Amino acid sequence: MPLLPPSVANRDVPHLRAVTQTFPRPRHPDVYAGAYAEAAIQWQKIGAKPGARVAIGVGSRGIRDIVPVVAATVAACRDAGLTPFVVPAMGSHGGGTADGQRAVLAHLGVTEASVGAPIVADTAVEQIGVTNWGMPVYFATTALGADWVVPVNRVKPHTDFAGVHESGLCKMLVIGFANHIGCARVHQETFARFHQVVPETAALILAKVPVAFGMAIVENAYDETFLIEAVAREHILAREAELLQVAYAHMPRLYFDHIDVLIVDEIGKNISGAGMDPNIIGRTAKGILPGYTGPSIGRIVVAGLTAAGGGNAIGIGQADFTTQHVADAFDAESTYANAIASGTPESGRLPVVLPTLDDAVRAALLTSGVDDWSRAAIVRIKNTLHLATIWVSDALAPVVEAHPDLSWGQA
């Protein structure tokens, strides 16, 4: 039987017009040179023994300049007489397997050829301690076999919890390097406690693992690097807390108070750990994100998955409607492994599936509570990471024309 009532099955969807959103845009002048200089200074201070092996941790996030930053870190190691290698530090991502994690890195452009170092992928872990509340702490065996460990990650607001430390070096040490087994154990603590779990577990790891320094990256609202800093081991906890506030100040957003229907062209792990960033849409697997200050959103339609995500559709559960195209691309193994390990099975559930995007939008409008579709506030975005150009319905024209940071046309 038809999924949509005959009265709306062929009803026209409101036309959308391109709009440019303007955000502050500081940029780093030379990412590779900056990263190299930062890493080189740290090695000079440490005075590492020539020939020492260095495990450089790289995650699954879609960091624009991850390749030049890692390549520069590798080069600085080699020039200091050290022997670097890359370790996937992404918890359960990539299906929680070595081959899957190597494939995720390749999707992000991180290969042995691009960064100039071998990639050693292995999901084995060792327990290195127990927290004061009794949680066992695991760390990648490959990294523990090195003389030094260097995590490389972007510092940014997390998608499911708020705290002094969110996404960044500390979380990579606690969850990324813990591989599938350790990641699953940490997530048993639930996001409600992560504001405590992440820094306290990171402190334990920093006391037991030879972390040399961490390469911290902060991006602007345009997904561009504007800050690169090699943070010394003893300053990681304090400095990351400061960098998180810098990242918060440069987050993009949607400049509206209410949206009836939000269309998201693509979601994926390379866009956000949650597939689509709750800091933008306000929704998490457990409900509304605490402290969310963005627009209220009635319905969300997801149109596709990113190619780099490898079929991992985590976050699809935060949508109300999607398409058959997404359902066909949905990789159950990687999605479910991620959902279970993160303690959020809700985020891996498929919403209502419609044959086409137009049908999905019609279903969203039909259930939005807006009878006159010409008055519906509709916004379409590429993804939650790239918000410089969006598309809006005519109902939002008064907001666009009155807002100093909105203008008609593409960026």
Protein Blocks (a to p, Z undefined) as FASTA:
>chain_A
ZZbdfklmmgccdddddddddddddddfblmlmmmmmmmmmmmmnopaehiacdddddfb
dcfklmmmmmmmmmmmmmnopacdddddehjgghlpaklmmmmmmmnopafklnopacdd
dfbdcdfbdcfkopacdddfklmmpmbdcddddddddfkbccfblcdjklmmmmmmnomm
lmmmmmmnopklmmmmmmmmmmmmmmmpccfbdcdddddfkopafbdcdddfklmmmmmm
mmmmmmmmmcccddbfbdfbdcdfbgcfklpmnlpafklnopafkbccehiabdcdfbdc
dfbdcfklnopaghjlmpmbdcfklmmmpcfklmmmmmmmnopaklmpccdddfblklmm
mmmmmmnopablmlpccdddfblmbmmbccddfklmmmmmmpmkbcedjZZ
